């Protein structure tokens, strides 16, 4: 957490959004802890399932860990949330946890509530929610991009109390709507979100859609930091390698925060390499110095000069 906390302090943010998500890492050998699980790209292949937590505003890795490939998505999420809050929460920092439906679980929600934080989680389309949302008495408010929203305050079966659910509906494709149905509201696709924020209904949906950023951060870690290639036999050795890779990822962000303009902070690692590493230059060695000579027309020379000041 040290590098992330340093980034957080430098940013002076008073509220952050932490996205928790998981991703499959394929293995081809006989790595310990790897097993067959949900693996859409290589069905039946042994794999690891890594749980990540990213801060969206900083694009930074907060914490995470390697799990066996057959681990359920939400396993360990409540404990991870407790660890995050214990390490970074302060009186002047508000934390919102954002997760997909794989983390739609009252234990996770209760954990976040008990820690005094906010949450926005995509809910599963249980019949309890669907039946209420399609009731003719429910009024939807029209919004942007054909979206309509409303709110429900309800308690699911086996839950301890009522919570706020935001419902979003959009018209199904015309071909699907052509197949008429007698069921009320069947011409719509419905999406449900549970939250304790005070955001307006449509703002809740729009804010959730930004969760896609976390998927991009995971892809960047997997393909640009080689997290997708955990090759050691020992499970704990692979866990250590993973943590070192993500430490490097955050150190790189810290370097960009200190050395580059804010407009370039969010650029991907591969873009940085193409702009500042994979370039034509001449190395000249003298008795006392090693000099790198760049082309006069190199457009980013100022960045090097700024870093060397």
PAROSE-12707 format. One line per field, with one value per residue (C-alpha): chain; residue number from 1; x, y, z. Coordinates in Angstrom, 3 decimals. Example, Ala and Ser with C-alpha at 12.3 -4.5 7.8 and 13.67 -1.06 7.14 Angstrom:
unit: (A_A)
pos: (1_2)
x: (12.300_13.670)
y: (-4.500_-1.060)
z: (7.800_7.140)
REM end
This chain:
unit: (A_A_A_A_A_A_A_A_A_A_A_A_A_A_A_A_A_A_A_A_A_A_A_A_A_A_A_A_A_A_A_A_A_A_A_A_A_A_A_A_A_A_A_A_A_A_A_A_A_A_A_A_A_A_A_A_A_A_A_A_A_A_A_A_A_A_A_A_A_A_A_A_A_A_A_A_A_A_A_A_A_A_A_A_A_A_A_A_A_A_A_A_A_A_A_A_A_A_A_A_A_A_A_A_A_A_A_A_A_A_A_A_A_A_A_A_A_A_A_A_A_A_A_A_A_A_A_A_A_A_A_A_A_A_A_A_A_A_A_A_A_A_A_A_A_A_A_A_A_A_A_A_A_A_A_A_A_A_A_A_A_A_A_A_A_A_A_A_A_A_A_A_A_A_A_A_A_A_A_A_A_A_A_A_A_A_A_A_A_A_A_A_A_A_A_A_A_A_A_A_A_A_A_A_A_A_A_A_A_A_A_A_A_A_A_A_A_A_A_A_A_A_A_A_A_A_A_A_A_A_A_A_A_A_A_A_A_A_A_A_A_A_A_A_A_A_A_A_A_A_A_A_A_A_A_A_A_A_A_A_A_A_A_A_A_A_A_A_A_A_A_A_A_A_A_A_A_A_A_A_A_A_A_A_A_A_A_A_A_A_A_A_A_A_A_A_A_A_A_A_A_A_A_A_A_A_A_A_A)
pos: (1_2_3_4_5_6_7_8_9_10_11_12_13_14_15_16_17_18_19_20_21_22_23_24_25_26_27_28_29_30_31_32_33_34_35_36_37_38_39_40_41_42_43_44_45_46_47_48_49_50_51_52_53_54_55_56_57_58_59_60_61_62_63_64_65_66_67_68_69_70_71_72_73_74_75_76_77_78_79_80_81_82_83_84_85_86_87_88_89_90_91_92_93_94_95_96_97_98_99_100_101_102_103_104_105_106_107_108_109_110_111_112_113_114_115_116_117_118_119_120_121_122_123_124_125_126_127_128_129_130_131_132_133_134_135_136_137_138_139_140_141_142_143_144_145_146_147_148_149_150_151_152_153_154_155_156_157_158_159_160_161_162_163_164_165_166_167_168_169_170_171_172_173_174_175_176_177_178_179_180_181_182_183_184_185_186_187_188_189_190_191_192_193_194_195_196_197_198_199_200_201_202_203_204_205_206_207_208_209_210_211_212_213_214_215_216_217_218_219_220_221_222_223_224_225_226_227_228_229_230_231_232_233_234_235_236_237_238_239_240_241_242_243_244_245_246_247_248_249_250_251_252_253_254_255_256_257_258_259_260_261_262_263_264_265_266_267_268_269_270_271_272_273_274_275_276_277_278_279_280_281_282_283_284_285_286_287_288_289_290_291_292_293_294_295_296_297_298_299_300_301_302_303_304_305_306_307_308_309)
x: (0.000_2.966_3.376_-0.376_-0.664_2.141_0.250_-2.945_-1.225_0.325_-3.037_-4.794_-8.014_-10.798_-12.899_-11.903_-13.595_-12.127_-13.091_-12.817_-12.723_-11.196_-9.448_-8.362_-4.666_-4.025_-1.191_0.324_2.532_1.959_1.861_0.684_-2.826_-3.890_-7.127_-9.935_-12.515_-14.373_-12.075_-13.910_-10.861_-9.440_-12.243_-11.089_-7.602_-6.016_-5.721_-5.346_-8.038_-6.576_-8.565_-7.655_-8.540_-7.840_-8.374_-10.114_-9.109_-5.402_-5.455_-3.469_-3.315_-4.495_-4.180_-4.922_-3.962_-3.666_-6.347_-7.002_-8.796_-11.981_-12.442_-15.813_-15.587_-16.526_-14.380_-12.129_-13.695_-15.035_-11.629_-9.934_-12.277_-11.487_-7.759_-8.088_-10.062_-7.702_-4.725_-5.966_-9.145_-8.959_-11.477_-11.030_-11.198_-14.457_-14.238_-16.769_-16.470_-17.764_-18.269_-20.111_-22.833_-20.294_-19.920_-23.652_-23.717_-25.192_-22.093_-19.985_-22.560_-22.776_-18.972_-18.832_-21.673_-20.019_-16.818_-18.632_-17.971_-20.133_-20.873_-22.315_-22.812_-24.625_-27.401_-28.486_-31.877_-33.719_-37.451_-38.136_-36.595_-37.879_-41.492_-41.399_-39.697_-42.232_-45.246_-47.481_-47.539_-43.785_-42.920_-39.707_-37.964_-36.573_-32.881_-30.033_-29.295_-32.746_-32.230_-35.084_-34.556_-36.470_-35.801_-36.937_-36.478_-36.808_-35.466_-34.476_-35.221_-32.877_-31.583_-31.670_-33.090_-34.375_-31.820_-31.902_-32.012_-31.737_-33.430_-32.418_-34.277_-33.604_-35.656_-34.658_-33.483_-36.339_-36.132_-36.677_-39.534_-41.248_-42.003_-44.941_-45.557_-48.455_-46.082_-45.896_-42.558_-41.220_-40.039_-37.292_-33.991_-33.687_-30.540_-30.375_-27.888_-27.752_-26.159_-26.038_-24.926_-27.110_-26.565_-29.642_-30.867_-29.468_-26.178_-25.862_-26.084_-23.647_-21.209_-21.362_-20.607_-17.209_-16.294_-15.067_-11.910_-10.875_-11.051_-8.640_-6.263_-6.307_-5.583_-2.680_-1.271_-1.697_-0.235_2.139_3.457_3.369_1.008_-0.634_2.500_3.014_5.431_6.925_5.888_5.362_2.025_3.570_6.431_3.859_2.047_5.329_6.066_2.560_2.994_6.386_4.880_2.086_4.578_6.454_3.152_2.524_6.121_5.730_2.562_4.446_7.185_4.606_2.859_6.129_7.700_5.022_2.190_-1.223_-2.480_-0.019_-0.515_-3.222_-1.464_-0.831_2.550_2.880_2.236_4.936_7.408_6.722_7.107_10.050_11.871_11.678_13.364_16.393_19.366_23.156_25.102_28.460_30.861_33.532_35.999_33.514_30.067_27.671_25.756_22.526_22.053_18.496_17.333_16.824_13.300_12.360_9.069_9.340_12.894_11.554_10.334_13.878_15.250_12.614_13.438_17.171_16.835)
y: (0.000_2.383_3.469_3.823_5.920_8.156_8.650_9.340_11.921_13.685_13.797_15.499_13.677_13.750_11.012_7.962_5.083_1.618_-0.983_-4.618_-7.179_-10.538_-11.911_-15.325_-16.047_-19.115_-21.492_-24.134_-26.037_-27.650_-24.594_-25.173_-23.951_-23.732_-25.543_-25.723_-22.997_-20.294_-19.724_-18.302_-18.035_-21.505_-23.784_-26.553_-25.074_-24.814_-21.259_-18.816_-16.320_-13.006_-10.506_-6.855_-3.554_-0.362_3.306_4.721_8.359_7.483_4.398_2.834_-0.704_-0.764_-4.446_-7.923_-11.575_-14.749_-17.421_-20.898_-20.987_-22.514_-19.806_-18.033_-14.365_-12.837_-15.096_-12.978_-9.679_-8.735_-9.339_-7.345_-4.404_-4.458_-4.461_-1.540_0.600_-0.220_0.938_4.061_5.396_8.761_11.315_13.467_10.632_9.164_5.738_4.271_0.597_-0.291_-3.913_-6.066_-8.615_-11.263_-9.323_-8.857_-10.327_-8.951_-9.902_-7.642_-4.844_-5.101_-5.017_-1.773_-0.227_-1.131_0.617_3.851_3.678_3.915_1.169_0.762_-2.844_-4.282_-6.519_-9.858_-9.860_-11.829_-12.353_-10.204_-7.209_-7.987_-8.374_-5.012_-3.223_-4.482_-3.554_-1.106_1.265_1.933_5.237_5.451_8.738_9.175_9.983_9.980_7.400_5.819_4.986_5.112_4.841_4.445_3.462_0.694_0.413_-3.266_-6.176_-9.336_-12.782_-13.562_-9.985_-8.082_-4.759_-2.662_-1.066_1.344_-0.277_1.767_0.214_1.052_-0.151_0.161_-1.036_-4.391_-4.524_-4.152_-7.787_-8.999_-6.552_-7.831_-11.056_-9.676_-10.820_-10.378_-9.743_-6.155_-4.512_-7.446_-5.087_-3.808_-5.099_-4.348_-3.669_-3.344_-1.575_-1.456_1.604_3.753_6.868_9.966_10.188_10.644_7.429_8.056_9.332_6.011_4.103_6.432_6.216_2.418_2.342_3.901_0.609_-0.457_1.542_-1.137_-3.790_-1.685_-1.368_-5.153_-5.666_-3.232_-5.115_-8.487_-7.586_-4.667_-5.768_-9.513_-10.356_-12.753_-14.939_-16.474_-19.258_-20.469_-23.805_-22.626_-20.911_-18.528_-17.721_-16.730_-14.622_-12.857_-12.261_-10.858_-8.416_-7.287_-6.689_-4.581_-2.700_-1.831_-0.741_1.702_2.960_3.754_5.732_7.589_8.455_9.746_11.760_13.490_13.819_14.083_16.478_15.533_15.007_12.110_10.515_8.116_6.974_3.247_1.651_0.545_4.142_5.384_2.853_3.916_7.612_7.568_4.207_2.678_5.536_6.215_7.581_7.477_6.478_8.223_7.133_9.496_9.108_10.536_10.414_8.306_10.620_9.800_11.964_12.277_13.509_17.265_16.525_14.204_15.754_14.710_15.847_18.342_15.494_14.104_17.554_18.108_14.772_15.528_18.973)
z: (0.000_0.478_-3.146_-3.626_-0.458_-1.724_-4.996_-3.075_-0.874_-3.866_-5.660_-2.697_-3.586_-0.983_-2.592_-4.620_-6.419_-5.943_-8.539_-7.497_-10.287_-11.148_-14.207_-15.449_-16.083_-18.259_-17.391_-19.662_-17.227_-13.826_-11.579_-8.022_-7.261_-10.893_-11.678_-14.206_-13.742_-15.638_-18.602_-21.645_-23.930_-23.286_-22.167_-19.856_-19.471_-16.029_-14.781_-11.915_-10.954_-9.771_-7.717_-8.377_-6.720_-8.687_-7.850_-10.912_-10.401_-10.196_-12.443_-9.598_-8.213_-4.601_-3.714_-5.008_-4.814_-6.868_-6.399_-7.739_-11.086_-9.679_-7.024_-7.002_-8.036_-4.665_-2.465_-0.274_-1.372_2.076_3.673_0.889_1.505_5.231_4.449_2.033_4.471_7.357_5.295_3.502_5.156_6.863_8.111_5.000_2.443_1.128_-0.518_-2.950_-3.918_-7.398_-8.469_-10.986_-10.234_-9.247_-5.974_-5.377_-1.894_1.334_3.328_1.099_1.300_5.100_5.333_3.340_5.350_8.654_7.511_6.696_2.949_-0.173_-2.693_-6.176_-7.231_-10.213_-8.896_-10.268_-11.996_-9.331_-9.840_-6.744_-8.505_-11.999_-10.866_-9.088_-11.982_-14.533_-12.399_-14.290_-11.297_-11.535_-13.218_-15.245_-16.020_-19.536_-19.778_-22.280_-24.993_-24.770_-21.108_-18.569_-14.811_-11.577_-7.959_-5.645_-1.891_-1.144_0.888_-0.923_0.475_3.420_3.497_6.763_5.552_2.654_0.351_-2.551_-5.990_-9.166_-12.201_-15.759_-18.808_-22.544_-25.487_-26.900_-30.531_-33.002_-34.145_-30.584_-29.987_-33.141_-31.268_-29.310_-25.769_-23.387_-20.471_-19.232_-19.993_-22.017_-24.778_-22.453_-21.083_-17.350_-15.310_-11.519_-9.241_-5.447_-3.870_-0.743_-2.629_-3.017_-6.777_-8.960_-10.587_-14.065_-12.605_-10.759_-14.050_-15.837_-12.924_-12.968_-16.699_-15.954_-14.275_-17.708_-16.949_-14.446_-17.156_-19.217_-16.244_-15.825_-19.538_-19.295_-16.299_-18.027_-21.404_-20.735_-17.318_-18.168_-15.296_-17.738_-17.668_-14.230_-15.127_-11.843_-10.371_-6.789_-6.090_-3.564_-5.922_-8.550_-5.946_-5.130_-8.830_-9.308_-6.416_-7.745_-11.184_-9.705_-7.529_-10.736_-12.293_-9.420_-9.383_-13.064_-12.272_-9.543_-12.038_-14.537_-11.817_-10.903_-14.354_-17.046_-17.762_-16.395_-19.957_-20.340_-16.929_-18.101_-21.268_-21.452_-20.862_-24.501_-25.627_-23.247_-24.653_-28.229_-27.391_-24.987_-25.122_-28.605_-30.440_-32.604_-30.672_-30.634_-27.511_-27.120_-24.375_-23.102_-20.253_-17.753_-19.337_-21.343_-23.686_-25.517_-28.598_-29.900_-33.270_-33.555_-34.783_-31.909_-30.663_-26.998_-26.273_-23.744_-21.538_-21.240_-20.495_-17.809_-16.120_-16.094_-14.503)
REM end
